[in-house]
């Protein structure tokens, strides 16, 4: 079985199958899984063929294997080592958005990797985190430039909105900090569909 996965391991160390070479680590994982099965079989053989001392050593070694995961969960249960994905306000925003906007409506949002609209709303966006775009071999630069043109709210804004068939634009902290979006200017030009604390959702159809 190990030999069956060895060619994959060798080729993955010589050829990059992804635009980002780091993503190649997915390929050697298959050989790693095969090695784990063989190591488990070896431990069983030692367990059956040796006395209490070896068995205690094997038992202790196996018992320590899940400790890193257990310790992380203990820390999180104590309220430590936690990373917040979304605030209560962002969760409520996504729920309201699902209730008042048609499925399939295209949104223009900022480029944060955990932006609440692409993460929680189930609605398509013009573009999300650029790092997930170029690694698929797609052109992120053009879309990012178009998004910047949209948030500039100048004479060129309607063209990219029409090109991507965008129905709604979100103006929140990421759009203000990342693109300099002017909340007052957006309010003056387009109707506000949802206003949730620091977020505005505007209808640009």
Helices and strands as residue ranges (DSSP letters): H 2-14, G 21-24, H 25-49, H 52-65, H 67-77, H 88-100, E 106-108, H 116-116, I 117-121, G 130-132, G 134-136, H 140-152, H 157-163, E 166-171, H 173-179, H 183-189, E 191-196, E 199-203
